[in-house]
């Protein structure tokens, strides 16, 4: 029996030596990009924290100030960023299955979703919350339907159903905020119901 330990056997103190494959993913382009994603998440968490510093912290009627949610979001995002960096530095997400989606992004679908978000932000003061959110819902669902290859995505019947669904979602939210919580949201009329 030999006194020298090979690379796969136990070390001098009896502990198992690390397997060489544990380090094979340490500095690959894949783990470098994963580390950059983790750093980007940490930067966004830092920016959210910086923004939260400028929000007043006086507690409202519920005992929670308006800066609570931004601080909570920044904290959770910061923890996610730390976790992503740690995973990337310890080998990356090399046990993940290969992606099963398309090789390239669907730019047409992304355009529909972005159009929904931008139009809602641009039109909320002139159309009011209910109609602008409904428009956002219609355009975003069109993009998502097109991304999944649904053939009926552009039909008037489907868009009509999406519009009704958007109205059924946005109207109760608007009424809950304006009528029950007394929070002003942009409306089409001064009544607080539309």
VENLINWO-V831576 format. One record per helix or strand of 3 or more residues. SS is the DSSP state (A for helix, B for strand). FROM is the first residue (numbers start at 1). TO is the last residue. If there is no record, write none. Layout:
SS;FROM;TO, SS;FROM;TO
This chain:
A;20;22, A;29;53, A;68;89, A;107;127, A;129;147, A;156;180
